[in-house]
Amino acid sequence: MGVGVRKESSVSVERRLRAFEVEHRDLDEIVARLSLQPDIDELLLKRLKRRKLLLKDQIALLRSSLIPNLDA
C-alpha cells in the first residue's frame, strides 16, 4: 500500500513541477518583452523577476525530491 501512495505523490510532484516550469517560461518571456519597453514599470519588473527566481528554486526542490534516495 505504501508504494501506491508514493506513486501518487510522485505524480502530484511531477504535475506541480510541470506547472512551475510553464509559469517560469511564461515569466521569462514577459520579463524579456517588458525589458524592451522604454517606459517600464521597474517595480513590476522586479516583482516578476523575484517570482521567477522563487519558481526556479521550487523547480530545483521538486526535481531533487523525484530523485530516489540511494542511502535507503
C-alpha positions in Angstrom: 0.0 0.0 0.0 2.9 2.4 0.7 4.1 2.0 -2.9 0.8 3.2 -4.3 0.8 6.3 -2.1 4.4 7.1 -3.1 3.5 6.8 -6.7 0.5 9.1 -6.4 2.7 11.7 -4.6 5.3 11.3 -7.3 2.7 12.0 -9.9 1.5 15.0 -8.0 5.0 16.3 -7.7 5.5 15.9 -11.4 2.3 17.8 -12.2 3.4 20.7 -9.9 6.9 20.6 -11.5 5.4 20.9 -15.0 3.1 23.8 -13.9 6.1 25.6 -12.3 8.2 25.1 -15.4 5.4 26.5 -17.6 4.9 29.5 -15.4 8.7 30.1 -15.2 8.9 30.0 -19.0 6.0 32.4 -19.4 7.5 34.8 -16.9 10.8 34.6 -18.8 9.0 35.8 -21.9 7.1 38.5 -20.1 10.3 39.9 -18.5 12.1 39.9 -21.8 9.3 41.8 -23.5 8.9 44.3 -20.7 12.7 44.9 -20.6 12.4 46.1 -24.2 9.9 48.8 -23.4 11.3 52.3 -22.8 8.7 53.3 -20.1 8.9 50.1 -18.0 7.5 49.8 -14.5 10.6 48.9 -12.6 8.7 47.7 -9.5 6.6 45.3 -11.6 9.8 44.0 -13.4 11.5 43.4 -10.0 8.4 41.5 -8.7 8.3 39.4 -11.8 12.0 38.6 -11.6 11.6 37.7 -7.9 8.7 35.4 -8.7 10.8 33.8 -11.5 13.6 33.1 -9.0 11.2 31.7 -6.5 9.9 29.3 -9.2 13.4 28.3 -10.1 14.1 27.3 -6.5 10.8 25.4 -6.3 11.6 23.6 -9.5 15.0 22.6 -8.2 13.5 21.4 -5.0 10.8 19.3 -6.7 13.3 17.8 -9.1 15.5 16.7 -6.2 12.5 15.2 -4.5 12.0 13.0 -7.5 15.5 11.5 -7.3 15.4 8.2 -5.4 17.3 8.1 -2.1 20.2 5.8 -2.7 21.0 5.6 1.0 17.9 3.6 1.8 
